[in-house]
């Protein structure tokens, strides 16, 4: 189990603070079939979440080793702070898993820390958390010694009181110093890791690719009740993944005129694009004749499938830079 020191001028029991968050991604990528690995990985991590949030023997802590997943074996550890409910612990850990998907997808491990919970997984054991060592048995009880005289007890009590006060004062001061240093470290690493995570997440098409079955299940087989938009190049559906993440799924029509490589290149372009009028591209799917884009959701999603003047500005900016803009020709680009 990990040791955590936290200090605040507000009570943080019976509540979950999700910020600040520290995300550290492994530099190596997953070997083998990424889609199959992600499916088995998700099932295993779900078991770890349940074990950590409902554990009675080791409250809010779990460390598990998976069976072989493709060419890898996963070592996962999760922990929540005491003083929160099992439901809040479950919620906090799931937010850490979502942070991995958005910041470290297809990486061979990550370390995600929030004020109320911790999640780390690697493809090798760490922290001695997965050893078979057991705690030593309790010491045998000893025969109680006779009570000392009353005067000695009073003197000992006074000395203990002074020592206890001194100890408490030292501990409080040390805790404040450690907390301030920890907060400074967290903010520094967060600023540095956020940029690194975003850059690394979109370096290749494989890191953004979804399989068709996942998107088909998320949209209930592209049911009409989930349709939220229509454009000249295809239809947009509302979808929800098993981890409760809601997304917008753009299914391009077969006569859109885009080739597979052009589709990948422009998908990567939009994924890297940061603009106040755009939501983030989460990934895409290329299976058979299917060309599908997956976006994060927006509060104004259902009313933003007409190309606004703001997108024309973006298109002009890309044209001036000599970049392709076919993706921006349809309502596939969603305004915030």
CORJOGI-V211332 format. One record per residue. N is the residue number from 0. RES is the residue in three letters. PHI is phi in whole degrees, -180 to 180 (999 if undefined). D_LAST is the distance of its C-alpha to the last C-alpha in Angstrom with 1 decimal. Layout:
n-><N/N>
res-><RES/RES>
phi-><PHI/PHI>
d_last-><D_LAST/D_LAST>
This chain:
n-><0/1/2/3/4/5/6/7/8/9/10/11/12/13/14/15/16/17/18/19/20/21/22/23/24/25/26/27/28/29/30/31/32/33/34/35/36/37/38/39/40/41/42/43/44/45/46/47/48/49/50/51/52/53/54/55/56/57/58/59/60/61/62/63/64/65/66/67/68/69/70/71/72/73/74/75/76/77/78/79/80/81/82/83/84/85/86/87/88/89/90/91/92/93/94/95/96/97/98/99/100/101/102/103/104/105/106/107/108/109/110/111/112/113/114/115/116/117/118/119/120/121/122/123/124/125/126/127/128/129/130/131/132/133/134/135/136/137/138/139/140/141/142/143/144/145/146/147/148/149/150/151/152/153/154/155/156/157/158/159/160/161/162/163/164/165/166/167/168/169/170/171/172/173/174/175/176/177/178/179/180/181/182/183/184/185/186/187/188/189/190/191/192/193/194/195/196/197/198/199/200/201/202/203/204/205/206/207/208/209/210/211/212/213/214/215/216/217/218/219/220/221/222/223/224/225/226/227/228/229/230/231/232/233/234/235/236/237/238/239/240/241/242/243/244/245/246/247/248/249/250/251/252/253/254/255/256/257/258/259/260/261/262/263/264/265/266/267/268/269/270/271/272/273/274/275/276/277/278/279/280/281/282/283/284/285/286/287/288/289/290/291/292/293/294/295/296/297/298/299/300/301/302/303/304/305/306/307/308/309/310/311/312/313/314/315/316/317/318/319/320/321/322/323/324/325/326/327/328/329/330/331/332/333/334/335>
res-><UNK/UNK/UNK/UNK/UNK/UNK/UNK/UNK/UNK/UNK/UNK/UNK/UNK/UNK/UNK/UNK/UNK/UNK/UNK/UNK/UNK/UNK/UNK/UNK/UNK/UNK/UNK/UNK/UNK/UNK/UNK/UNK/UNK/UNK/UNK/UNK/UNK/UNK/UNK/UNK/UNK/UNK/UNK/UNK/UNK/UNK/UNK/UNK/UNK/UNK/UNK/UNK/UNK/UNK/UNK/UNK/UNK/UNK/UNK/UNK/UNK/UNK/UNK/UNK/UNK/UNK/UNK/UNK/UNK/UNK/UNK/UNK/UNK/UNK/UNK/UNK/UNK/UNK/UNK/UNK/UNK/UNK/UNK/UNK/UNK/UNK/UNK/UNK/UNK/UNK/UNK/UNK/UNK/UNK/UNK/UNK/UNK/UNK/UNK/UNK/UNK/UNK/UNK/UNK/UNK/UNK/UNK/UNK/UNK/UNK/UNK/UNK/UNK/UNK/UNK/UNK/UNK/UNK/UNK/UNK/UNK/UNK/UNK/UNK/UNK/UNK/UNK/UNK/UNK/UNK/UNK/UNK/UNK/UNK/UNK/UNK/UNK/UNK/UNK/UNK/UNK/UNK/UNK/UNK/UNK/UNK/UNK/UNK/UNK/UNK/UNK/UNK/UNK/UNK/UNK/UNK/UNK/UNK/UNK/UNK/UNK/UNK/UNK/UNK/UNK/UNK/UNK/UNK/UNK/UNK/UNK/UNK/UNK/UNK/UNK/UNK/UNK/UNK/UNK/UNK/UNK/UNK/UNK/UNK/UNK/UNK/UNK/UNK/UNK/UNK/UNK/UNK/UNK/UNK/UNK/UNK/UNK/UNK/UNK/UNK/UNK/UNK/UNK/UNK/UNK/UNK/UNK/UNK/UNK/UNK/UNK/UNK/UNK/UNK/UNK/UNK/UNK/UNK/UNK/UNK/UNK/UNK/UNK/UNK/UNK/UNK/UNK/UNK/UNK/UNK/UNK/UNK/UNK/UNK/UNK/UNK/UNK/UNK/UNK/UNK/UNK/UNK/UNK/UNK/UNK/UNK/UNK/UNK/UNK/UNK/UNK/UNK/UNK/UNK/UNK/UNK/UNK/UNK/UNK/UNK/UNK/UNK/UNK/UNK/UNK/UNK/UNK/UNK/UNK/UNK/UNK/UNK/UNK/UNK/UNK/UNK/UNK/UNK/UNK/UNK/UNK/UNK/UNK/UNK/UNK/UNK/UNK/UNK/UNK/UNK/UNK/UNK/UNK/UNK/UNK/UNK/UNK/UNK/UNK/UNK/UNK/UNK/UNK/UNK/UNK/UNK/UNK/UNK/UNK/UNK/UNK/UNK/UNK/UNK/UNK/UNK/UNK/UNK/UNK/UNK/UNK/UNK/UNK/UNK/UNK/UNK/UNK/UNK/UNK/UNK/UNK/UNK/UNK/UNK/UNK/UNK>
phi-><999/-90/-103/-127/-113/-132/-134/-156/-87/-124/-68/-115/-88/61/-152/-127/-97/-92/-123/-77/-124/-110/-120/-122/-103/-66/-74/-89/-100/-69/-86/86/-75/-66/-63/-66/-59/-62/-65/-69/-62/-62/-63/-67/-64/-60/-64/-67/-60/-62/-64/-71/-83/-121/-64/-103/-70/-117/-60/59/-146/-155/-136/-133/-119/-83/-69/-62/-110/65/-98/-122/-127/-99/-112/-121/-135/-135/-156/-116/-74/-70/94/-118/-78/-61/-65/-67/-62/-58/-63/-63/-65/-67/-66/-66/-64/-63/-63/-62/-62/-85/-113/-132/-57/75/-92/-87/136/-161/-131/-124/-124/-125/-57/-108/-158/-141/-143/-143/-142/-144/-102/-153/-71/-153/60/57/-77/-118/-81/-95/-67/-117/-67/-64/-66/-65/-65/-65/-66/-108/-69/-62/-84/-63/-68/-74/-60/-61/-62/-65/-65/-64/-63/-65/-64/-62/-65/-65/-63/-64/-64/-66/-63/-62/-63/-62/-62/-64/-64/-62/-62/-64/-64/-63/-63/-63/-63/-63/-65/-64/-63/-62/-65/-62/-64/-66/-68/-63/-62/-76/-76/-59/-65/-65/-64/-67/-64/-73/-67/-121/-83/-148/-61/-61/-73/-115/-87/-106/-90/-64/-60/-60/-73/-64/-69/-65/-101/56/60/54/-66/-62/-67/-94/-74/-125/-171/-141/-131/-66/-108/154/-116/-119/-124/-86/-135/-142/-81/-58/-86/77/-74/-94/-138/-109/-110/-99/-102/-71/-71/-70/-102/-71/90/-95/-83/-64/-67/-64/-61/-63/-61/-73/-63/-65/-61/-67/-63/-83/-72/-114/-153/-65/-98/-120/-89/-85/-79/-90/168/-150/-136/-130/-138/63/-92/-82/-122/-130/-115/-122/-116/-70/-80/-137/-57/-109/-60/-69/-118/-124/-107/-108/-67/-83/-64/-62/-72/-62/-63/-63/-60/-64/-62/-66/-62/-62/-86/77/-103/-69/-132/-61/-61/-82/-78/-130/-74/-60/-85/-107/-80/-67>
d_last-><41.5/39.6/40.5/37.8/38.3/35.7/36.2/34.2/35.1/33.4/34.5/32.4/34.4/33.1/29.5/27.2/25.4/22.9/22.5/23.7/23.6/25.8/25.1/27.9/27.8/31.0/31.4/33.0/31.3/32.5/35.5/35.9/33.7/30.3/29.2/32.5/32.4/28.9/30.3/33.4/31.8/29.4/32.5/34.4/31.8/31.5/35.2/34.9/32.3/34.6/37.6/36.1/34.8/37.9/40.6/43.7/45.9/43.5/41.0/37.3/38.4/38.6/39.5/39.9/40.8/39.7/41.9/41.4/38.0/38.7/40.1/38.8/39.7/37.1/38.0/35.5/35.8/33.9/34.8/33.6/35.2/37.8/37.3/34.3/34.4/34.4/31.2/29.4/30.8/29.6/26.0/26.1/27.5/25.0/22.2/24.3/24.4/20.7/20.6/23.2/21.3/18.2/20.3/23.8/23.6/26.9/28.6/32.1/31.4/29.3/29.9/27.3/28.3/26.9/28.9/29.9/30.2/30.9/30.5/32.1/33.2/35.2/37.5/40.5/42.0/41.3/42.4/45.4/43.2/44.4/48.1/50.8/52.2/53.1/53.8/57.5/59.5/60.2/63.3/66.5/67.2/70.0/72.8/72.0/74.0/76.2/74.6/75.5/77.4/75.6/75.9/74.3/71.4/70.8/70.8/68.5/66.1/66.0/65.4/62.7/61.0/61.0/59.8/57.0/55.8/55.9/54.1/51.3/50.9/50.7/48.2/45.9/46.0/45.4/42.4/40.8/41.3/40.0/36.9/36.1/36.8/34.6/31.6/32.0/32.3/29.2/27.0/28.6/28.3/24.6/23.7/25.8/24.9/21.1/21.2/23.9/22.2/19.1/21.5/23.8/21.4/20.6/24.1/25.1/24.1/26.1/23.9/20.9/23.0/23.1/26.1/26.0/27.7/25.1/22.3/24.9/25.7/22.1/21.5/25.0/26.2/23.2/24.4/23.7/22.7/19.7/18.5/15.2/14.8/17.2/17.1/20.1/20.0/19.6/18.3/15.4/16.6/15.7/17.8/19.2/21.3/24.6/23.3/20.9/17.7/15.3/13.7/12.6/15.6/15.8/19.6/20.6/23.7/26.9/27.4/24.3/26.7/25.3/27.7/27.3/27.5/25.1/22.6/23.0/22.8/19.6/18.0/19.1/17.8/14.2/14.8/16.1/13.5/11.7/9.4/7.1/5.1/5.4/5.7/9.4/12.2/14.8/17.6/19.5/22.7/25.7/28.6/31.0/29.2/25.9/22.9/19.9/16.5/15.0/11.3/10.2/9.1/6.1/7.8/6.8/7.6/10.9/10.2/7.9/10.7/12.3/12.1/11.0/13.1/10.6/10.9/14.6/14.7/13.5/16.0/18.6/18.1/18.7/21.6/23.2/23.1/24.8/22.1/21.6/18.6/19.5/16.4/14.4/16.8/15.4/12.5/12.7/9.7/6.5/3.8/0.0>
